[in-house]
Amino acid sequence: MTRRSDQLNDRQGDLLERIADGDDLSSPESAPLRVSAHALHSRGLIAISKRKGLFAASITDVGRYYLRHGYHPENDRPSGWHAPGDSENAEELISRLGKTSNGTVRVVEPDEKTRAAYRGAVDAARRRGLVPEGQAIRYTGRSEGDIVVRLLNTDEDTDTDWYRIRQQARKSKAENKKITPQDLRQLLIDNPAALQVSNGQRERAMQFLIDLNVAAAKHDQEVRLTRRGEHAKLGYRIGTEKWELTFDEEHLNSHGRPADYWEIKSSYSKTTPTGKLRLKIGAYQGSTNTHTWQDQKRSPLERRIRSIITDIKASHEEAARKAEDNYPKHQAYLAEANRKRMEERRQWEQITASARPQAQAMLQRRTMVAALDAWRNAQDLREICTILDDAAAAAEQTNAPHSATNLRNWCIVGRELANRLDPTTGPASLANIAFDIEPGVDDLRPYLEGWSPDGPHQDYQRKPVEQLTLSKPWPSDWELGTLP
């Protein structure tokens, strides 16, 4: 069973560093990473917001602690725990980082043994407190790509510089996974659903994608198959980004107009392929950063491969420039959002602390009123039992033994009930009820000024006082007289 304090695997560690760098996983291409993000959220390393239906992940103080020290603050291992050999490697690594001009160590295309050694060294350095005061160690390349380890000053704005380093490291990961023309052709043959073209244009479409892939490789671009089988899907890699690629053929419907996707797929519509191929490449579906090219009478797609690659490259560079320019703004936005959350929590905690004694006093008053009602009922019962005793004695004098016995039996029941109701003596006494009553959620609601008792957010279940289920800290015996 996985515990909150267990060590992260390589993928989770990379994702935590990525979120720490400001990627909130809100973009559609980051959707596959959200399953791992929920695992980090369950350990308290990140916070996940879905306000207004938008997914947004942000690192927590616990997550920052993990990145700084290499282990969860709830971890029950001793602070000096490390694998044999990691300690020496950690000391050597910190020494090497200190001797470099920019505090950076890079290992290009390391083997798995080297990668494991660096993982252990970085974790040991964090655990043993070898990182110099005022600095933090950042690390990328846990499972793939170049290894980059750097010491950053915590009092300086070095996030943008580290963002560039990680982007370059991710670029090297992508470059190590290039697909050869032979492999691409075989993938397209094995997954025909990836090409939405007629059989007469299938060979031409495959050859075009192969030619496009060969030319794109010179510009750090690549055609890929992102999904296989019956629902096979094409994709396009440019730099470290994964874009969507759609390659289909224009069809005409029965009215001679271009058919849409559903008309082509529907068995109730008759469409005719025109032989005109259409290529669409974009950051994600619905993105404004999307380009479409189509066969023209004097300019088929094969003649426009160079311009296609140039257009994509220019679009990607512009998007990357905007992303880099927006990175400080996004970091400032996250910091402001975190400040607002902390302020909301402070206000909620302050109001909750003020509401608790008020709710407690209200419950104490309710208890006293309930005790008064129970005591009056007990007194009334004892009084009526005394009257019944007199009536039984009178019945004996008038030679009515059956009535006398019946009346005395009712007196026994009445006195037993009075003893159970009486809040001054016996098991139901006020002496057995704690004076400091712990309020429930509904007890707190009238005093929270619209805040929820469950957390620092609006109380969406706010109800009138008469509809609240208030606590009844007194014994149920006090209410015996009110039973139907």
C-alpha positions as CSV (number, residue, x, y, z in Angstrom):
1,M,0.0,0.0,0.0
2,T,1.4,3.4,-1.0
3,R,1.9,5.9,1.8
4,R,1.9,9.7,1.5
5,S,5.5,9.7,2.6
6,D,6.8,7.1,0.1
7,Q,9.5,8.2,-2.4
8,L,8.3,9.3,-5.9
9,N,9.2,7.4,-9.0
10,D,11.1,9.0,-11.8
11,R,8.0,10.1,-13.8
12,Q,6.4,11.6,-10.7
13,G,9.6,13.4,-9.7
14,D,9.9,14.9,-13.2
15,L,6.3,16.0,-13.1
16,L,6.7,17.6,-9.7
17,E,9.7,19.6,-11.0
18,R,7.7,20.6,-14.1
19,I,4.8,21.9,-11.9
20,A,7.4,23.7,-9.7
21,D,8.6,25.4,-12.9
22,G,5.2,26.9,-13.4
23,D,3.5,24.4,-15.7
24,D,-0.1,24.1,-14.3
25,L,-1.0,21.3,-16.7
26,S,-4.0,23.3,-17.9
27,S,-3.3,22.9,-21.6
28,P,-5.0,20.1,-23.5
29,E,-1.6,18.4,-24.4
30,S,-0.9,18.1,-20.7
31,A,-4.1,16.1,-20.1
32,P,-2.4,12.7,-20.0
33,L,-0.2,13.9,-17.1
34,R,-3.2,14.7,-14.8
35,V,-3.5,11.1,-13.6
36,S,0.0,11.3,-12.1
37,A,-0.8,14.8,-10.9
38,H,-3.7,13.4,-8.8
39,A,-1.2,11.0,-7.3
40,L,1.0,13.9,-6.3
41,H,-2.1,15.7,-5.0
42,S,-3.0,12.8,-2.8
43,R,0.4,13.1,-1.1
44,G,-0.1,16.8,-0.5
45,L,2.8,17.7,-2.9
46,I,0.6,19.8,-5.2
47,A,-2.8,21.6,-5.1
48,I,-5.4,21.1,-7.9
49,S,-8.0,23.6,-8.7
50,K,-11.0,23.1,-11.0
51,R,-12.6,26.5,-10.6
52,K,-14.8,27.4,-13.5
53,G,-14.1,24.0,-15.0
54,L,-10.4,24.7,-15.6
55,F,-7.7,22.3,-14.4
56,A,-4.8,24.0,-12.7
57,A,-2.0,22.4,-10.6
58,S,0.4,24.3,-8.4
59,I,3.1,23.2,-6.0
60,T,2.5,23.3,-2.3
61,D,4.9,24.0,0.6
62,V,5.2,20.2,1.1
63,G,6.1,19.8,-2.6
64,R,8.8,22.5,-2.3
65,Y,10.1,20.7,0.8
66,Y,10.4,17.5,-1.2
67,L,12.3,19.1,-4.0
68,R,14.6,20.9,-1.5
69,H,15.3,17.8,0.7
70,G,14.5,14.8,-1.5
71,Y,11.9,13.3,0.8
72,H,8.4,13.9,2.2
73,P,8.3,15.8,5.5
74,E,6.2,12.9,6.9
75,N,8.8,10.3,6.0
76,D,9.7,8.3,9.1
77,R,13.2,7.4,7.8
78,P,16.1,9.0,9.7
79,S,17.5,12.1,8.2
80,G,20.8,10.4,7.5
81,W,19.3,7.6,5.5
82,H,20.8,6.9,2.1
83,A,21.9,4.0,-0.1
84,P,25.6,2.9,0.2
85,G,27.8,5.1,-2.0
86,D,25.3,7.9,-2.3
87,S,26.9,9.9,0.4
88,E,30.3,10.0,-1.3
89,N,28.7,10.8,-4.6
90,A,26.6,13.6,-3.0
91,E,29.7,15.3,-1.5
92,E,31.5,15.0,-4.8
93,L,28.6,16.4,-6.7
94,I,28.2,19.5,-4.4
95,S,32.0,20.0,-4.7
96,R,31.8,19.9,-8.6
97,L,28.8,22.3,-8.6
98,G,30.7,24.7,-6.4
99,K,33.7,24.8,-8.7
100,T,31.7,25.6,-11.9
101,S,31.2,29.2,-12.9
102,N,27.4,28.9,-13.1
103,G,26.8,26.1,-10.6
104,T,25.7,23.6,-13.3
105,V,26.7,20.0,-14.1
106,R,25.4,18.5,-17.3
107,V,25.8,14.9,-18.5
108,V,24.9,14.3,-22.1
109,E,23.1,11.0,-23.0
110,P,24.0,9.1,-19.8
111,D,23.5,5.4,-19.4
112,E,21.1,4.0,-16.8
113,K,23.8,3.3,-14.3
114,T,25.0,6.9,-14.4
115,R,21.4,8.2,-14.2
116,A,20.7,6.1,-11.1
117,A,23.9,7.3,-9.5
118,Y,22.9,10.9,-10.0
119,R,19.4,10.3,-8.6
120,G,20.9,8.8,-5.5
121,A,23.5,11.6,-5.2
122,V,21.0,14.4,-5.5
123,D,18.6,12.8,-3.0
124,A,21.4,12.2,-0.5
125,A,22.6,15.8,-0.9
126,R,19.1,17.0,0.0
127,R,18.6,14.6,2.8
128,R,22.0,15.2,4.5
129,G,21.8,18.9,4.3
130,L,24.8,19.2,2.0
131,V,23.2,22.0,-0.1
132,P,24.8,25.3,0.9
133,E,22.7,27.8,2.9
134,G,20.7,30.1,0.8
135,Q,20.8,27.8,-2.2
136,A,18.6,25.0,-3.6
137,I,19.5,22.1,-5.9
138,R,17.4,21.6,-9.0
139,Y,17.6,18.4,-11.1
140,T,16.2,17.2,-14.4
141,G,16.8,14.0,-16.4
142,R,15.7,11.5,-13.9
143,S,14.6,8.9,-16.4
144,E,15.5,10.3,-19.9
145,G,17.3,13.1,-21.7
146,D,20.4,14.9,-20.6
147,I,21.1,15.2,-16.9
148,V,21.3,18.7,-15.6
149,V,22.0,19.6,-12.0
150,R,22.2,23.1,-10.8
151,L,22.6,25.1,-7.6
152,L,20.3,28.1,-7.6
153,N,20.3,31.1,-5.2
154,T,16.9,31.1,-3.4
155,D,17.0,34.9,-3.0
156,E,17.4,35.5,-6.7
157,D,14.9,35.3,-9.6
158,T,16.4,32.3,-11.4
159,D,13.2,30.6,-12.5
160,T,13.3,31.9,-16.1
161,D,16.9,30.7,-16.5
162,W,16.0,27.2,-15.1
163,Y,12.9,27.2,-17.4
164,R,15.2,27.5,-20.4
165,I,17.5,24.7,-19.2
166,R,14.6,22.3,-18.7
167,Q,13.2,23.2,-22.1
168,Q,16.5,22.4,-23.7
169,A,16.7,19.1,-21.7
170,R,13.3,18.1,-22.9
171,K,14.4,18.9,-26.4
172,S,17.2,16.4,-26.2
173,K,14.7,13.8,-25.0
174,A,12.6,14.3,-28.1
175,E,15.6,14.2,-30.4
176,N,16.5,10.8,-29.1
177,K,13.2,9.3,-30.3
178,K,13.3,10.0,-34.1
179,I,11.3,7.7,-36.4
180,T,12.9,6.4,-39.6
181,P,11.1,6.5,-42.9
182,Q,10.8,2.7,-42.9
183,D,9.3,2.7,-39.5
184,L,6.8,5.4,-40.3
185,R,5.7,3.6,-43.4
186,Q,5.1,0.4,-41.5
187,L,3.3,2.2,-38.8
188,L,0.9,3.8,-41.3
189,I,0.4,0.4,-43.0
190,D,-0.4,-1.2,-39.7
191,N,-2.7,1.6,-38.6
192,P,-4.8,2.6,-41.6
193,A,-7.3,4.5,-39.5
194,A,-4.7,7.2,-39.0
195,L,-5.2,8.4,-42.6
196,Q,-8.7,9.6,-43.5
197,V,-8.3,9.2,-47.2
198,S,-9.7,6.9,-49.9
199,N,-7.8,3.8,-51.0
200,G,-6.8,5.5,-54.3
201,Q,-4.9,8.3,-52.3
202,R,-3.5,6.1,-49.5
203,E,-0.1,5.4,-51.1
204,R,0.3,9.1,-52.1
205,A,-0.7,10.2,-48.5
206,M,1.9,7.8,-46.9
207,Q,4.7,9.0,-49.2
208,F,3.8,12.6,-48.5
209,L,4.0,12.1,-44.8
210,I,7.3,10.3,-45.2
211,D,8.8,13.1,-47.3
212,L,7.5,15.7,-44.8
213,N,9.0,13.8,-41.9
214,V,12.5,13.6,-43.7
215,A,12.5,17.3,-44.4
216,A,11.1,18.2,-41.0
217,A,13.9,16.3,-39.1
218,K,16.4,19.0,-40.2
219,H,14.3,21.5,-38.3
220,D,13.7,19.5,-35.1
221,Q,10.2,18.5,-36.3
222,E,8.7,15.1,-36.8
223,V,5.5,13.2,-37.8
224,R,4.4,10.7,-35.2
225,L,1.7,8.2,-34.5
226,T,0.2,9.2,-31.1
227,R,-2.5,6.4,-31.0
228,R,-2.7,3.0,-32.6
229,G,-5.4,0.5,-33.6
230,E,-8.9,1.2,-34.6
231,H,-8.8,4.8,-33.4
232,A,-5.2,5.5,-34.7
233,K,-4.2,9.2,-34.6
234,L,-1.4,11.2,-36.1
235,G,0.7,13.8,-34.2
236,Y,3.4,16.3,-34.9
237,R,6.4,17.0,-32.7
238,I,8.1,20.4,-33.0
239,G,10.9,21.0,-30.5
240,T,9.5,19.8,-27.1
241,E,5.9,20.4,-28.1
242,K,3.4,17.8,-29.2
243,W,0.9,19.1,-31.8
244,E,-2.0,17.5,-33.5
245,L,-1.9,16.5,-37.1
246,T,-4.9,15.6,-39.3
247,F,-4.5,14.3,-42.9
248,D,-7.7,13.7,-44.8
249,E,-9.3,14.0,-48.2
250,E,-12.0,16.4,-49.4
251,H,-15.3,14.7,-50.1
252,L,-18.4,16.1,-51.9
253,N,-21.9,15.4,-50.6
254,S,-24.9,14.6,-52.8
255,H,-25.5,18.3,-53.4
256,G,-22.0,18.8,-54.8
257,R,-20.8,20.8,-51.7
258,P,-17.8,19.9,-49.5
259,A,-19.0,17.3,-47.0
260,D,-18.2,17.6,-43.3
261,Y,-16.8,14.9,-41.0
262,W,-20.1,13.5,-40.0
263,E,-21.4,13.3,-43.5
264,I,-18.3,11.3,-44.5
265,K,-18.6,8.9,-41.6
266,S,-22.4,8.5,-41.7
267,S,-23.9,5.4,-43.5
268,Y,-26.9,7.5,-44.4
269,S,-25.0,10.0,-46.5
270,K,-23.4,9.4,-49.9
271,T,-20.1,11.3,-50.4
272,T,-17.6,11.2,-53.2
273,P,-13.8,11.6,-52.7
274,T,-12.3,14.4,-54.8
275,G,-8.6,13.3,-54.6
276,K,-7.7,16.7,-52.9
277,L,-5.6,16.1,-49.8
278,R,-5.8,18.4,-46.8
279,L,-3.2,18.7,-44.0
280,K,-4.0,20.4,-40.7
281,I,-1.4,20.9,-38.0
282,G,-2.1,22.8,-34.7
283,A,-1.1,23.0,-31.1
284,Y,-4.4,21.4,-30.0
285,Q,-7.9,21.2,-31.3
286,G,-9.5,24.6,-31.4
287,S,-6.2,26.4,-30.9
288,T,-5.7,29.7,-32.8
289,N,-2.2,28.4,-33.5
290,T,-3.4,26.1,-36.2
291,H,-2.5,25.9,-39.9
292,T,-4.3,24.2,-42.8
293,W,-2.9,23.4,-46.3
294,Q,-4.8,21.8,-49.2
295,D,-4.1,20.6,-52.7
296,Q,-4.4,23.4,-55.2
297,K,-4.7,23.1,-59.0
298,R,-1.1,24.2,-59.7
299,S,0.4,23.6,-56.3
300,P,-0.1,20.1,-54.7
301,L,1.0,19.5,-51.1
302,E,4.2,17.8,-52.3
303,R,5.5,21.0,-53.7
304,R,4.8,23.0,-50.5
305,I,6.7,20.9,-48.0
306,R,9.3,23.5,-47.5
307,S,6.8,26.3,-46.9
308,I,4.8,24.1,-44.6
309,I,7.8,23.4,-42.4
310,T,8.7,27.1,-42.5
311,D,5.2,28.2,-41.4
312,I,5.2,25.7,-38.5
313,K,8.6,26.7,-37.4
314,A,7.7,30.4,-37.4
315,S,4.5,29.8,-35.6
316,H,6.2,27.6,-33.0
317,E,9.0,30.2,-32.4
318,E,6.4,32.9,-31.9
319,A,4.5,30.8,-29.5
320,A,7.7,29.9,-27.6
321,R,8.6,33.6,-27.4
322,K,5.2,34.4,-26.0
323,A,5.4,31.6,-23.5
324,E,8.8,32.8,-22.3
325,D,7.6,36.4,-22.0
326,N,4.5,35.2,-20.2
327,Y,6.4,32.9,-17.8
328,P,7.2,35.6,-15.2
329,K,3.6,36.9,-15.5
330,H,2.3,33.4,-14.9
331,Q,4.6,33.0,-11.9
332,A,3.3,36.3,-10.6
333,Y,-0.2,35.1,-11.2
334,L,0.4,31.9,-9.3
335,A,2.0,33.8,-6.4
336,E,-1.0,36.2,-6.3
337,A,-3.4,33.3,-6.4
338,N,-1.5,31.6,-3.6
339,R,-1.5,34.9,-1.6
340,K,-5.3,35.2,-2.1
341,R,-5.8,31.5,-1.0
342,M,-3.7,32.1,2.1
343,E,-5.6,35.3,2.9
344,E,-8.9,33.5,2.5
345,R,-7.7,30.7,4.8
346,R,-6.6,33.3,7.3
347,Q,-10.0,35.0,7.3
348,W,-11.8,31.6,7.5
349,E,-9.6,30.5,10.4
350,Q,-10.2,33.8,12.2
351,I,-14.0,33.7,11.7
352,T,-14.1,30.0,12.6
353,A,-12.2,30.7,15.8
354,S,-14.7,33.4,16.6
355,A,-17.7,31.3,15.7
356,R,-16.7,28.3,17.8
357,P,-17.3,29.9,21.3
358,Q,-20.5,31.5,20.0
359,A,-21.8,28.2,18.8
360,Q,-20.7,26.6,22.1
361,A,-22.6,29.2,24.1
362,M,-25.7,28.6,22.0
363,L,-25.5,24.8,22.7
364,Q,-25.1,25.5,26.4
365,R,-28.2,27.7,26.4
366,R,-30.1,25.0,24.4
367,T,-29.0,22.4,26.9
368,M,-30.2,24.5,29.9
369,V,-33.6,25.1,28.2
370,A,-33.9,21.4,27.5
371,A,-32.9,20.6,31.1
372,L,-35.6,23.1,32.4
373,D,-38.3,21.4,30.3
374,A,-37.2,18.0,31.5
375,W,-37.1,19.1,35.1
376,R,-40.6,20.6,34.9
377,N,-41.9,17.4,33.3
378,A,-40.3,15.4,36.1
379,Q,-41.9,17.7,38.7
380,D,-45.3,17.5,37.1
381,L,-45.0,13.7,37.0
382,R,-44.2,13.5,40.7
383,E,-47.1,15.8,41.5
384,I,-49.6,13.7,39.5
385,C,-48.2,10.5,41.1
386,T,-48.9,12.0,44.5
387,I,-52.5,12.8,43.5
388,L,-52.8,9.2,42.1
389,D,-51.6,7.8,45.5
390,D,-54.4,9.8,47.3
391,A,-56.9,8.5,44.7
392,A,-55.7,4.9,45.3
393,A,-56.1,5.3,49.1
394,A,-59.6,6.6,48.6
395,A,-60.5,3.7,46.3
396,E,-59.4,1.2,49.0
397,Q,-61.7,2.9,51.5
398,T,-64.6,2.6,49.1
399,N,-64.0,-1.1,48.7
400,A,-62.6,-0.8,45.1
401,P,-59.3,-2.8,45.3
402,H,-59.0,-3.3,41.6
403,S,-59.0,0.5,40.9
404,A,-56.5,1.1,43.8
405,T,-54.1,-1.5,42.4
406,N,-54.3,0.0,38.9
407,L,-53.7,3.5,40.1
408,R,-50.6,2.4,42.2
409,N,-49.2,0.7,39.1
410,W,-49.5,3.9,37.1
411,C,-47.7,5.7,40.0
412,I,-44.8,3.3,39.7
413,V,-44.4,4.0,36.0
414,G,-44.8,7.8,36.5
415,R,-42.1,7.9,39.2
416,E,-39.7,5.8,37.1
417,L,-40.2,8.2,34.2
418,A,-39.7,11.2,36.4
419,N,-36.4,9.8,37.7
420,R,-35.2,9.3,34.1
421,L,-36.3,12.8,33.1
422,D,-34.9,14.7,36.1
423,P,-31.7,16.6,35.0
424,T,-30.6,17.1,38.7
425,T,-30.1,13.5,39.7
426,G,-29.4,10.1,38.3
427,P,-27.8,9.1,34.9
428,A,-29.5,12.0,33.0
429,S,-28.1,14.6,35.4
430,L,-26.4,17.7,34.1
431,A,-23.3,16.6,36.0
432,N,-22.7,13.9,33.4
433,I,-22.8,16.3,30.4
434,A,-19.5,18.1,29.5
435,F,-19.8,21.8,29.8
436,D,-17.4,22.5,26.9
437,I,-19.6,21.2,24.1
438,E,-17.9,20.6,20.7
439,P,-20.1,22.3,18.1
440,G,-21.1,20.5,14.9
441,V,-21.0,21.9,11.4
442,D,-24.6,23.1,11.4
443,D,-24.0,24.6,14.9
444,L,-21.2,26.8,13.4
445,R,-23.0,27.9,10.2
446,P,-25.1,30.8,11.7
447,Y,-21.9,32.5,13.0
448,L,-19.6,32.0,9.9
449,E,-20.9,34.9,7.9
450,G,-21.4,32.8,4.7
451,W,-18.2,30.8,5.0
452,S,-18.3,27.0,4.9
453,P,-17.5,25.1,8.1
454,D,-15.6,22.6,5.9
455,G,-13.0,24.9,4.4
456,P,-12.1,28.4,3.3
457,H,-14.7,28.8,0.6
458,Q,-18.3,29.9,0.3
459,D,-21.0,27.8,2.0
460,Y,-23.0,26.5,-0.9
461,Q,-25.3,24.6,1.4
462,R,-26.3,27.7,3.4
463,K,-29.8,27.2,4.9
464,P,-32.1,29.2,7.2
465,V,-31.6,28.5,10.9
466,E,-34.9,26.7,11.1
467,Q,-33.7,24.1,8.6
468,L,-30.4,23.4,10.3
469,T,-29.8,20.2,12.2
470,L,-28.5,21.5,15.5
471,S,-26.7,19.3,18.0
472,K,-28.5,17.9,21.0
473,P,-25.8,17.2,23.6
474,W,-28.3,16.2,26.3
475,P,-29.4,12.6,26.9
476,S,-32.4,11.2,25.0
477,D,-34.1,10.4,28.3
478,W,-35.0,14.1,28.7
479,E,-37.2,13.8,25.6
480,L,-39.2,10.7,26.8
481,G,-42.1,12.9,27.7
482,T,-42.4,14.3,24.1
483,L,-42.5,10.9,22.4
484,P,-45.7,10.4,20.3
